[in-house]
Structure formats: structure tokens, C-alpha cells
Amino acid sequence: MTIILDSYAIPEKGEFEVYVKRAVNLQVSAEEARRKVNHWLLDQVSHMMGAEAPQLVLQENCTIWQVPAILTANQLGRIGVIGFVAVHVETGELLYATATRTQLLQAAETLVAAFPAYQPRTEMPPGYDPTNLPPISSPKSSAAMASPSLIVSN
């Protein structure tokens, strides 16, 4: 698990010391946070998004799970990380959900714009010839289709 220390001043180069003594009450596990964000992404943002393993972030006023949100596509799989969703470690609340949703959608649009348009396959790859399908019945002859008959019942 990665722990990020937010808002700690460090020098550009050279040795420095970090002292961290902080009591954190984890009421929401990393996996619970990931599942909660995954459900929110799929339900409230886009079915093409998912959540990855979170990082614990120690901030000055609270501790959160920072859960990466990823964009996926059927034809490509995982495209990339488009942002992060913050989950409070004690309450499980998604912080800044409305603003995060907007940022994620904008980042997804930017990322998708950089990809080429989807090109479906025009030929069947070798080994994918469907040999176990039942035969398709042939259409009626063109003569029968050209002169339809009218059936009238009395």
C-alpha cells in the first residue's frame, strides 16, 4: 500500500527528515473504497469507467483513500487513469463527488479525442471460421420475390 503525505514541504535536493505520528481510524478498507468508487463510477458517471487500487493520503485535516478512476473501451481494454476519487477513511463518504464527476468526464473526453476512430475488422482472423453453426436457409428465388401473389379469402 502506498501512503502519500500531502502538504509536506521537502527540499529540491539533499537530505531531509520526515516524522509522522498520526492516529488514523480506518473504518473503510482499501478494497471497500475501491468497490464503492467502482459502483459510483458505473452507476453515476459512465459504464466505461472503473476503479483501481487506492492510495492512503494523509492530509492536514483528514485522511482519505485516493482511488484512481480509469477509462476503458471494449475494443481496447484499459485506456488509462483519468483522475482520482477521494473517499473518507472513517465515513466512507465520496468527497467532492459532483466536481469529481465533471473533471472525470472532461478528462475522458480529452483522452478519447486523442485516439483514432474505431475501425471494425473487415476480414475474419484465421482460426475464427465458424464451422459449428447450422446452415442458413436460402432466400426465396428472385422470381418469386419479384412477383408477389395476393391471397384473398372469402
C-alpha positions as CSV (number, residue, x, y, z in Angstrom):
1,M,0.0,0.0,0.0
2,T,1.2,3.5,-0.8
3,I,0.9,6.3,1.7
4,I,1.0,9.8,0.3
5,L,1.9,12.7,2.7
6,D,0.1,15.7,1.3
7,S,1.3,19.3,2.0
8,Y,4.7,18.4,3.5
9,A,7.5,20.7,2.4
10,I,10.6,19.0,1.1
11,P,13.8,20.4,-0.3
12,E,14.5,20.2,-4.0
13,K,17.7,18.2,-3.3
14,G,19.5,16.9,-0.3
15,E,18.7,15.0,2.9
16,F,15.6,15.7,4.9
17,E,13.7,14.0,7.8
18,V,10.0,13.1,7.9
19,Y,8.3,12.5,11.2
20,V,4.8,11.2,11.1
21,K,2.8,10.3,14.1
22,R,-0.8,10.2,13.4
23,A,-3.7,8.1,14.6
24,V,-5.9,7.1,11.8
25,N,-9.2,5.3,12.3
26,L,-9.7,3.1,9.2
27,Q,-13.4,2.3,9.1
28,V,-13.3,1.7,5.4
29,S,-10.7,-0.7,3.9
30,A,-8.9,-0.1,0.7
31,E,-11.0,-2.7,-1.1
32,E,-14.2,-1.3,0.3
33,A,-13.2,2.1,-1.0
34,R,-12.3,0.7,-4.4
35,R,-15.6,-1.1,-4.7
36,K,-17.6,1.9,-3.6
37,V,-15.9,4.1,-6.2
38,N,-16.3,1.4,-8.9
39,H,-20.1,1.3,-8.2
40,W,-20.4,5.1,-8.2
41,L,-18.4,5.4,-11.5
42,L,-20.5,2.7,-13.2
43,D,-23.8,4.0,-11.8
44,Q,-23.4,7.8,-11.8
45,V,-20.6,8.6,-14.3
46,S,-20.1,6.1,-17.1
47,H,-20.2,2.4,-17.8
48,M,-16.8,2.8,-19.5
49,M,-15.0,3.7,-16.2
50,G,-13.7,1.6,-13.3
51,A,-11.7,1.9,-10.1
52,E,-8.2,0.6,-9.3
53,A,-6.3,0.0,-6.0
54,P,-6.4,3.2,-3.8
55,Q,-3.6,5.0,-2.0
56,L,-3.8,6.3,1.5
57,V,-3.4,10.1,1.6
58,L,-2.6,11.8,4.9
59,Q,-3.8,15.4,4.7
60,E,-3.6,18.1,7.3
61,N,-7.3,17.9,8.2
62,C,-8.3,14.4,7.2
63,T,-7.2,11.1,5.8
64,I,-8.6,9.8,2.6
65,W,-8.4,6.9,0.1
66,Q,-7.3,8.3,-3.2
67,V,-8.9,5.9,-5.7
68,P,-7.7,6.0,-9.4
69,A,-10.5,6.2,-11.9
70,I,-9.7,4.5,-15.3
71,L,-11.3,4.7,-18.7
72,T,-11.9,1.5,-20.7
73,A,-13.1,0.7,-24.1
74,N,-14.5,-2.6,-25.4
75,Q,-12.1,-2.8,-28.4
76,L,-9.0,-1.5,-26.4
77,G,-9.4,-2.6,-22.8
78,R,-7.9,-0.3,-20.2
79,I,-7.1,3.1,-21.8
80,G,-5.7,5.0,-18.8
81,V,-6.2,6.9,-15.5
82,I,-8.4,9.9,-15.9
83,G,-8.5,11.1,-12.4
84,F,-8.9,10.3,-8.7
85,V,-11.9,9.9,-6.4
86,A,-11.5,10.8,-2.7
87,V,-13.1,8.5,-0.1
88,H,-13.1,9.5,3.6
89,V,-11.5,6.6,5.6
90,E,-13.8,7.0,8.6
91,T,-17.2,7.6,7.0
92,G,-16.8,6.1,3.5
93,E,-18.2,9.3,2.0
94,L,-17.2,10.2,-1.5
95,L,-15.7,13.7,-1.2
96,Y,-16.4,16.3,-3.9
97,A,-18.5,13.9,-5.9
98,T,-20.1,16.5,-8.2
99,A,-16.9,18.3,-9.1
100,T,-15.0,15.0,-9.4
101,R,-17.7,13.7,-11.9
102,T,-17.3,16.8,-14.0
103,Q,-13.5,16.5,-14.0
104,L,-13.5,12.8,-14.9
105,L,-15.9,13.3,-17.8
106,Q,-13.7,16.2,-19.2
107,A,-10.5,14.1,-18.8
108,A,-12.2,11.2,-20.5
109,E,-13.3,13.4,-23.5
110,T,-9.8,14.7,-23.8
111,L,-8.3,11.2,-23.7
112,V,-10.8,9.8,-26.2
113,A,-10.2,12.7,-28.6
114,A,-6.5,11.6,-28.9
115,F,-7.5,8.1,-30.1
116,P,-8.2,7.2,-33.7
117,A,-11.7,6.3,-34.6
118,Y,-12.8,2.7,-34.2
119,Q,-12.2,0.6,-37.2
120,P,-14.1,-2.7,-37.3
121,R,-12.4,-5.7,-38.8
122,T,-13.1,-6.3,-42.4
123,E,-11.8,-9.9,-42.5
124,M,-12.1,-12.8,-40.2
125,P,-8.9,-13.7,-38.5
126,P,-7.5,-17.2,-39.2
127,G,-8.9,-19.8,-36.9
128,Y,-12.2,-18.0,-36.3
129,D,-14.2,-19.6,-39.1
130,P,-17.5,-20.7,-37.6
131,T,-17.8,-24.3,-38.6
132,N,-20.3,-25.4,-35.9
133,L,-23.2,-23.1,-36.9
134,P,-26.3,-24.5,-38.5
135,P,-26.8,-23.7,-42.2
136,I,-28.8,-20.6,-43.0
137,S,-31.9,-21.3,-45.2
138,S,-31.5,-19.7,-48.6
139,P,-33.8,-16.9,-49.5
140,K,-36.7,-17.4,-52.0
141,S,-35.8,-17.3,-55.6
142,S,-35.7,-13.9,-57.1
143,A,-38.6,-14.7,-59.5
144,A,-40.9,-15.5,-56.5
145,M,-39.8,-12.3,-54.8
146,A,-40.3,-10.2,-58.0
147,S,-44.0,-11.2,-58.4
148,P,-45.7,-11.4,-55.1
149,S,-49.1,-13.0,-55.1
150,L,-52.2,-11.6,-53.4
151,I,-54.2,-14.1,-51.4
152,V,-57.8,-13.2,-50.9
153,S,-60.1,-15.3,-48.7
154,N,-63.8,-15.2,-48.7
